[in-house]
């Protein structure tokens, strides 16, 4: 059984991404880890954190694909300007995009089997006049794929119909084609990636009380309910639309494999409350596996030694699990 090769992008150089990458490199992993970053940044951060590390240029012809704790294999991408922990710099925005593009290309070429991403700061990338709404959208565009964002803890999975949209734009984004596509991708991924033969999906309504029969909004009656009815006829096990304020109760969760929320902050506050620091982000619908941490750049903790790497560890474990299965099929 061949070990997978995982591409890892530390994310925003002024944040905790480099810190948590340096933490996980000390452990044993059943895969080869390839970090895409500026080696000088990693050396500076390791010195600041008093972490002993050996950095070498990654050898992509290596057939053993083993990881040695304490040794960091890096594909170099140079920062435009030296980072300052906790302080964003628009000069380095393109560096972040370069690392993501290289990781995606390595997977497209099948040199790597999956991508694990550290946290980025979307605002500073946009300040550099680079259109960027998030990792999910970036990789969907790169691979010309439809994608769905799903976050997961050990006991809870939450997928999103819409992702990084202003609240004022959510209603018009909820359409039958969008929901059909989203639910189909979610259903297929639960079957193929998570080996759930007959997924049970609970679907939230958009409005309070799931629209109260049309009195608190028409989206449920006109869009969500007809879409679910149509997909049920194809054999999908769908419940809803459910009021979001009761969709996360134990009785509902016990009977379903995943909750589909209509928008970002409808579903993710509950999930992050249940497992912040250990939850992971999984992009469904891509031809490759991509996982990520569930937290932001934590600029105030960068270089302090207080960053928690558990979410990155969980994301890496999930990437290994999913890519090992598919890689050796």
KAVENJO-V82299 format. One record per backbone hydrogen bond with DSSP energy under -1.0 kcal/mol. NH is the residue of the N-H (numbers start at 1). CO is the residue of the C=O. If there is no record, write none. Layout:
# KAVENJO-V82299
((NH | CO) (NH | CO))
This chain:
# KAVENJO-V82299
((6 | 32) (7 | 114) (8 | 34) (9 | 116) (12 | 119) (15 | 12) (16 | 297) (20 | 16) (21 | 17) (22 | 18) (23 | 19) (24 | 20) (25 | 21) (26 | 23) (27 | 24) (31 | 29) (32 | 4) (34 | 6) (35 | 73) (36 | 8) (37 | 75) (42 | 38) (43 | 39) (44 | 40) (45 | 41) (46 | 42) (47 | 43) (48 | 44) (49 | 45) (51 | 46) (54 | 70) (56 | 72) (58 | 74) (62 | 59) (70 | 25) (71 | 68) (72 | 54) (74 | 56) (75 | 35) (77 | 37) (86 | 14) (87 | 84) (92 | 89) (93 | 90) (96 | 92) (97 | 93) (98 | 94) (99 | 95) (100 | 96) (101 | 97) (102 | 98) (103 | 99) (104 | 100) (105 | 101) (106 | 102) (107 | 103) (108 | 104) (109 | 105) (110 | 107) (111 | 106) (112 | 106) (113 | 5) (115 | 289) (116 | 7) (117 | 291) (118 | 9) (125 | 121) (126 | 122) (127 | 123) (129 | 126) (130 | 125) (138 | 134) (139 | 135) (140 | 136) (141 | 137) (142 | 138) (143 | 139) (145 | 140) (148 | 284) (150 | 282) (151 | 158) (152 | 280) (153 | 156) (158 | 151) (159 | 259) (160 | 149) (161 | 261) (165 | 163) (169 | 166) (170 | 167) (174 | 170) (175 | 173) (179 | 175) (180 | 176) (181 | 177) (182 | 178) (183 | 179) (184 | 180) (185 | 181) (186 | 182) (187 | 183) (188 | 184) (189 | 185) (190 | 186) (191 | 187) (192 | 188) (193 | 189) (194 | 189) (196 | 190) (201 | 237) (202 | 258) (203 | 239) (204 | 260) (205 | 242) (210 | 207) (211 | 208) (212 | 209) (214 | 211) (215 | 212) (216 | 211) (222 | 218) (223 | 219) (224 | 219) (225 | 220) (227 | 223) (228 | 224) (229 | 225) (230 | 226) (231 | 227) (232 | 228) (233 | 229) (234 | 231) (235 | 232) (236 | 231) (238 | 236) (239 | 201) (242 | 203) (246 | 243) (249 | 246) (253 | 249) (254 | 250) (256 | 253) (257 | 200) (258 | 200) (259 | 157) (260 | 202) (261 | 159) (266 | 263) (267 | 263) (268 | 264) (271 | 267) (272 | 268) (273 | 269) (274 | 270) (275 | 271) (276 | 272) (278 | 275) (279 | 275) (280 | 152) (281 | 292) (282 | 150) (283 | 290) (284 | 148) (291 | 115) (292 | 281) (293 | 117) (301 | 298) (304 | 301) (313 | 309) (314 | 310) (315 | 311) (316 | 312) (317 | 313) (318 | 314) (319 | 315) (320 | 316) (321 | 317) (322 | 318) (323 | 319) (324 | 320) (325 | 321) (326 | 322) (327 | 323) (328 | 324) (329 | 326))
